[in-house]
Amino acid sequence: ARADIATPNRTKDIIRKHGFTFKKSLGQNFLVDKNILDKIVAAAELNPAKGALEIGPGIGALTERLADEAGRVAAVEIDTRLIPILRDVMEGRDNVAIVHGDVLKTDLPALWEEQFAACEQVSVVANLPYYVTTPIIMKLLEEGLPLESIVVMVQKEVAERMAAAPGGKDYGTLSIAVQYYCEPRLVCIVPSGSFIPAPNVDSAVIKLKRRPEPAVIVRDEAAFFKVVHAAFAQRRKTLQNNLSLLAGKDRKQELGALLEGCGIKPERRGETLTLQEYAVLTDALLEAGV
Ligand code: SAM
């Protein structure tokens, strides 16, 4: 049997063999901790009937583990230099597709058809490049892909924001977007020493389990997210002040009454509202023609 890729020695060997140098700008921090990989793979609950989409396979530390557990793996990697390395380390595995490209520009529905047509369910499992975490998560959530779950390594602060409850400094537009579509669960905190090279921040693995229906029912999704963004435009401002940028300053009084009518005190801040309150508020604003 081959040795696991996710050890400091094997990772250094592969890098040396191929003369690879890390690009910080691509968020290249490779996992060299088998215990963390065990936790990621366990959280993804894979089996041979399931597919796994990996974003940023690097030199394949996670990819080989996914290939062992899932029926089919597609791994999208942006760095041209890593493609031959991945083909080398994945040699002999017939259930792995290495896809060269930028995940943000990848036609994911087409990739689904090509790679996962025979899979009962598909999860995204990845150690994400931190410079593009939010756009990647938003793309996965908003494209309406038939996803069972997203299990990802992200910066610890970002994981805390995704899982945050109303009322604290971590709760914001990312929390609401994630929780609208998914149920978040923090899997584990990961120290920087689990990577080569070690990043400057702590990391965390988070599981986002896709809900069968959004957490709240809204008449107009776009309007809902517009209201949420407006409510957080300036964190220190009251809801009434932030929303009057949306409604027009001349409608500030009316807005106060509308908020009261929804059972929401106008002097509250955006960070204190639940998703349910945002849903009620959005419908009332639409009703009032804001
Ligand atoms: N999965 C590997 C591991 O755990 O050791 C590598 C993880 S590393 C944090 C992130 C990977 O994402 C790098 O291989 C990097 O080249 C790749 N990457 C960066 N931006 C990307 C993008 N826009 N699309 C696809 N891959 C990207």
Residues whose N, C-alpha, C, O or C-beta is under 5 A from the ligand:
A	BS01	SAM	L26 G27 Q28 N29 F30 L31 I55 G56 P57 G58 I59 A61 L62 V76 E77 I78 D79 G101 D102 V103 L104 N127 L128 P129
